[in-house]
Amino acid sequence: MIQLTPPEHSIVYPITSLGDDLAKTLRVWSGINSGSYNDVGLKSMRESLADYMADLPGDMTFPALAQGEVVSPEGQIHTVDYAPAILLTVRPHAPVQVVLTGHYDTVFPADSRFQTPVRVDDDTLNGPGVADMKGGILVMLNALRALEKSGHAGTVGYNVLLSPDEEIGSPGSAPLLAKLGKKSDIGLTYEPALADGSLAGARKGSGNFALIVRGRAAHAGREHHLGRNAIAALSEFIMGMEALNGQRDYVTFNIAKIDGGGASNIVPDLAVGRFNVRMKESEDMAWIDENLARLVAELNAKDGITAQLTGGFTRPPKPMAPANRQLLEWVRDAGSAIGQKINWLPSGGVCEGNNLWASGCPNVDTLGVCGGNIHSGREFIRLSSLVERIQLSTLILVRIASGAYDAKKLKDMAQQSRNGASAC
């Protein structure tokens, strides 16, 4: 363990005085509904964040994101525009470059019944986005403020990306994440840690798909034989896909939603099935593609049935590669220096850390607050973790800036891992 130096102590420990102000700001932010499709709420949250970030150096922009595609319940493919991101660029020519990412959207739509933060006890706040991840954004921005007060800030440049679409898979921000990750030595992402402070280590990859099946409508009584039932055909696909579960370690297929059909006396001529796929290894994706293509071809071989598969892999797996493990060890080392015990566990969940790793950027992606029950009306934050996690990130950033943690070496390790994987 690298012991805390007197200069580090003078930077890290004054953060303890911020607790009350942080809690007040978080309550305000949690009360702004910023569901991924709530443009009005996202705009309000974006403006509040821009004001909060105004004292950081650098250039702030609001880049437009790439358009996405959605499949309507009627089986039509439409383009969709996403709200702008927030991008703060500081010292882009500094010798060490860090990308810090987070998202200002939540899973709670504008009409959600879960809108108002409530103080549960002295150390617990229940509210939308308090852990995932408006609390994490507070951690990130205040750690950067502390870095700027240190004597080493000039050696590090950074990009802060706050995206509006992470909770729907980052379809618009993915190209920007790839661009920033490619030119950065280290990535720090502020998804919530577990309630006990554990971080995510290796992460599975994920893909989101929709299958559009068209058949032929007919009267269910008089001319049932002339119809071609799209829902029945989709059901065959689903059962075939369900049979793939368990055939390959850690690969899962989950049908999540079905649209289609109408009056019970009509043979349905349309069905849309939406599903998610998870995998542990990048090599699994080819196997998944092959089997999905086979199942779709089987439907298209049926008389009067056509099937169109849309979507794809949104986040490749993030393995416990040597570079990622080394970065986690640095986090553990920094935690030990300030009395925080840091552990990590593999996760089946995905986040922007997957995207950064795919671009070649080693990263740790659960540097946010400690809390739990995210994506539910029971979401909570342990408020004391705001200060704790700001102290942790501040020390990590200061040590990257001072050279105690060698960011360039880490990037080289990541490149070697990726080259080795490509060779295999």
PENORHU-V459308 format. One record per residue. N is the residue number from 0. RES is the residue in one small letter. PHI is phi in whole degrees, 0 to 359 (NA if undefined). D_FIRST is the distance of its C-alpha to the first C-alpha in Angstrom with 1 decimal. Layout:
<<N/RES/PHI/D_FIRST> <N/RES/PHI/D_FIRST>>
//
This chain:
<<0/m/NA/0.0> <1/i/276/3.8> <2/q/294/6.0> <3/l/291/9.1> <4/t/275/11.9> <5/p/304/15.5> <6/p/298/16.8> <7/e/296/14.3> <8/h/302/15.2> <9/s/291/18.8> <10/i/270/18.6> <11/v/281/16.8> <12/y/281/18.5> <13/p/298/22.1> <14/i/298/21.9> <15/t/299/22.6> <16/s/280/26.2> <17/l/273/26.9> <18/g/308/27.3> <19/d/295/31.1> <20/d/295/31.8> <21/l/297/29.6> <22/a/297/31.4> <23/k/296/34.7> <24/t/297/34.1> <25/l/297/32.9> <26/r/299/36.2> <27/v/297/38.2> <28/w/296/36.6> <29/s/297/36.9> <30/g/283/40.5> <31/i/266/41.1> <32/n/288/42.1> <33/s/234/40.6> <34/g/304/41.4> <35/s/303/41.2> <36/y/249/45.0> <37/n/266/45.6> <38/d/300/46.3> <39/v/294/47.3> <40/g/293/44.1> <41/l/297/41.9> <42/k/297/43.7> <43/s/296/43.1> <44/m/293/39.4> <45/r/298/39.1> <46/e/294/40.9> <47/s/295/38.7> <48/l/294/35.5> <49/a/299/37.0> <50/d/297/37.8> <51/y/293/34.4> <52/m/271/32.9> <53/a/297/35.4> <54/d/274/33.3> <55/l/278/30.8> <56/p/286/31.8> <57/g/97/33.2> <58/d/248/36.0> <59/m/255/36.5> <60/t/230/38.8> <61/f/231/40.0> <62/p/294/40.5> <63/a/290/43.0> <64/l/261/41.7> <65/a/298/43.4> <66/q/291/46.2> <67/g/241/45.8> <68/e/234/48.3> <69/v/229/49.2> <70/v/257/51.8> <71/s/284/54.1> <72/p/301/55.6> <73/e/273/58.7> <74/g/82/57.1> <75/q/266/57.1> <76/i/263/54.2> <77/h/240/53.5> <78/t/278/51.2> <79/v/223/49.0> <80/d/261/47.4> <81/y/251/44.1> <82/a/298/43.1> <83/p/292/41.4> <84/a/272/37.6> <85/i/246/35.9> <86/l/231/34.2> <87/l/249/32.5> <88/t/246/31.8> <89/v/232/30.0> <90/r/49/29.8> <91/p/293/30.8> <92/h/254/30.9> <93/a/295/27.4> <94/p/294/25.5> <95/v/244/22.8> <96/q/239/24.3> <97/v/238/22.8> <98/v/248/25.1> <99/l/243/24.6> <100/t/235/27.0> <101/g/196/28.6> <102/h/226/32.1> <103/y/255/34.5> <104/d/268/36.9> <105/t/233/37.0> <106/v/274/38.9> <107/f/264/41.3> <108/p/290/44.7> <109/a/301/46.8> <110/d/263/49.0> <111/s/297/46.2> <112/r/283/46.8> <113/f/261/43.1> <114/q/233/43.1> <115/t/239/42.0> <116/p/289/38.7> <117/v/227/39.1> <118/r/282/36.9> <119/v/275/36.5> <120/d/206/34.8> <121/d/301/32.7> <122/d/241/29.6> <123/t/228/31.3> <124/l/240/33.3> <125/n/259/35.4> <126/g/177/36.6> <127/p/294/37.1> <128/g/79/34.0> <129/v/298/31.9> <130/a/261/29.0> <131/d/242/30.3> <132/m/218/29.6> <133/k/292/30.9> <134/g/296/28.0> <135/g/296/25.7> <136/i/296/27.6> <137/l/301/27.2> <138/v/300/23.4> <139/m/303/23.6> <140/l/292/26.1> <141/n/285/24.6> <142/a/294/21.2> <143/l/292/23.2> <144/r/301/25.1> <145/a/295/22.0> <146/l/302/21.0> <147/e/296/24.5> <148/k/272/24.1> <149/s/279/21.2> <150/g/277/22.0> <151/h/247/20.6> <152/a/302/22.7> <153/g/295/25.3> <154/t/275/23.2> <155/v/238/22.9> <156/g/253/25.9> <157/y/206/26.0> <158/n/243/28.5> <159/v/255/28.6> <160/l/243/30.9> <161/l/247/32.3> <162/s/255/34.7> <163/p/259/37.6> <164/d/223/37.9> <165/e/295/34.7> <166/e/290/36.1> <167/i/248/39.0> <168/g/98/36.9> <169/s/58/36.5> <170/p/295/39.8> <171/g/271/40.4> <172/s/271/36.9> <173/a/305/35.9> <174/p/298/37.3> <175/l/289/35.4> <176/l/300/32.1> <177/a/297/32.8> <178/k/296/33.7> <179/l/290/30.6> <180/g/296/28.2> <181/k/297/29.9> <182/k/260/29.3> <183/s/252/25.8> <184/d/277/22.5> <185/i/216/20.5> <186/g/243/21.9> <187/l/234/20.8> <188/t/238/23.2> <189/y/245/23.7> <190/e/297/25.3> <191/p/292/24.7> <192/a/282/22.0> <193/l/289/23.5> <194/a/302/24.3> <195/d/272/21.4> <196/g/93/18.9> <197/s/295/18.7> <198/l/260/18.8> <199/a/274/21.2> <200/g/264/20.2> <201/a/293/23.3> <202/r/235/26.4> <203/k/292/30.1> <204/g/263/32.5> <205/s/214/35.6> <206/g/220/39.1> <207/n/240/41.9> <208/f/226/45.5> <209/a/225/49.0> <210/l/251/52.1> <211/i/260/55.4> <212/v/244/58.3> <213/r/242/61.9> <214/g/235/65.0> <215/r/220/68.6> <216/a/286/69.9> <217/a/196/73.0> <218/h/293/74.9> <219/a/291/73.2> <220/g/257/76.7> <221/r/286/79.3> <222/e/225/77.3> <223/h/306/74.1> <224/h/293/74.7> <225/l/275/74.6> <226/g/278/71.1> <227/r/228/67.8> <228/n/280/65.2> <229/a/292/61.9> <230/i/291/60.1> <231/a/297/61.2> <232/a/295/60.0> <233/l/299/56.6> <234/s/298/56.4> <235/e/298/56.9> <236/f/299/54.0> <237/i/298/51.8> <238/m/294/52.8> <239/g/295/52.1> <240/m/291/48.7> <241/e/300/47.9> <242/a/292/48.9> <243/l/285/46.1> <244/n/299/43.4> <245/g/92/42.2> <246/q/278/43.4> <247/r/220/40.0> <248/d/305/36.7> <249/y/68/34.9> <250/v/261/37.7> <251/t/229/39.4> <252/f/240/42.5> <253/n/228/43.3> <254/i/286/46.6> <255/a/246/46.1> <256/k/202/49.3> <257/i/232/52.9> <258/d/244/55.5> <259/g/139/59.2> <260/g/81/62.5> <261/g/197/65.1> <262/a/299/68.3> <263/s/289/68.7> <264/n/261/72.0> <265/i/237/70.4> <266/v/293/68.7> <267/p/291/65.4> <268/d/255/65.1> <269/l/213/61.5> <270/a/212/58.1> <271/v/235/54.6> <272/g/245/51.6> <273/r/246/48.0> <274/f/214/45.2> <275/n/240/41.5> <276/v/235/39.9> <277/r/237/36.3> <278/m/212/34.9> <279/k/268/31.7> <280/e/244/32.3> <281/s/299/33.9> <282/e/296/36.5> <283/d/294/37.7> <284/m/295/39.1> <285/a/295/41.9> <286/w/296/42.9> <287/i/297/43.1> <288/d/303/45.1> <289/e/299/47.5> <290/n/286/48.2> <291/l/295/48.6> <292/a/298/51.0> <293/r/296/53.0> <294/l/294/53.4> <295/v/294/54.5> <296/a/298/57.0> <297/e/296/58.4> <298/l/291/59.2> <299/n/293/60.7> <300/a/280/63.0> <301/k/280/64.6> <302/d/297/67.9> <303/g/80/67.6> <304/i/244/63.8> <305/t/233/61.4> <306/a/228/57.7> <307/q/232/55.2> <308/l/266/51.4> <309/t/238/49.4> <310/g/91/45.7> <311/g/169/42.9> <312/f/281/39.2> <313/t/262/37.3> <314/r/218/33.7> <315/p/294/32.8> <316/p/299/30.1> <317/k/244/26.4> <318/p/278/24.9> <319/m/276/21.4> <320/a/289/21.6> <321/p/307/18.8> <322/a/293/18.3> <323/n/293/18.2> <324/r/295/15.7> <325/q/298/13.3> <326/l/296/13.8> <327/l/297/13.2> <328/e/296/9.8> <329/w/296/9.0> <330/v/297/10.7> <331/r/298/8.8> <332/d/298/5.4> <333/a/296/7.8> <334/g/299/9.5> <335/s/300/7.1> <336/a/295/7.0> <337/i/241/10.7> <338/g/80/11.4> <339/q/249/12.3> <340/k/269/12.2> <341/i/245/12.7> <342/n/233/14.9> <343/w/213/17.5> <344/l/222/21.0> <345/p/293/23.7> <346/s/225/26.4> <347/g/276/30.0> <348/g/280/30.1> <349/v/231/30.1> <350/c/197/29.2> <351/e/295/28.9> <352/g/300/25.7> <353/n/299/28.2> <354/n/298/30.2> <355/l/296/27.4> <356/w/297/26.3> <357/a/299/30.0> <358/s/272/30.2> <359/g/99/27.4> <360/c/257/24.6> <361/p/296/21.2> <362/n/202/20.3> <363/v/242/18.8> <364/d/238/21.8> <365/t/227/21.1> <366/l/272/19.3> <367/g/282/22.3> <368/v/285/23.2> <369/c/266/23.3> <370/g/191/26.9> <371/g/185/29.3> <372/n/54/32.9> <373/i/295/32.8> <374/h/66/36.1> <375/s/215/38.1> <376/g/290/39.7> <377/r/260/37.1> <378/e/306/34.2> <379/f/216/31.9> <380/i/235/28.8> <381/r/274/26.7> <382/l/300/27.2> <383/s/297/24.2> <384/s/288/22.0> <385/l/301/23.4> <386/v/295/21.6> <387/e/303/18.4> <388/r/284/18.4> <389/i/295/19.5> <390/q/300/16.5> <391/l/297/14.2> <392/s/294/16.3> <393/t/299/16.7> <394/l/294/13.0> <395/i/300/13.0> <396/l/296/16.3> <397/v/296/15.5> <398/r/286/12.7> <399/i/294/15.1> <400/a/294/17.8> <401/s/280/16.1> <402/g/92/15.3> <403/a/298/11.5> <404/y/249/12.0> <405/d/275/15.1> <406/a/295/17.6> <407/k/295/20.4> <408/k/298/18.8> <409/l/296/18.2> <410/k/297/21.8> <411/d/297/23.0> <412/m/298/21.3> <413/a/296/23.1> <414/q/294/26.3> <415/q/297/26.2> <416/s/297/25.8> <417/r/292/28.7> <418/n/295/30.8> <419/g/296/30.3> <420/a/294/31.4> <421/s/295/34.4> <422/a/295/35.4> <423/c/287/35.4>>
//
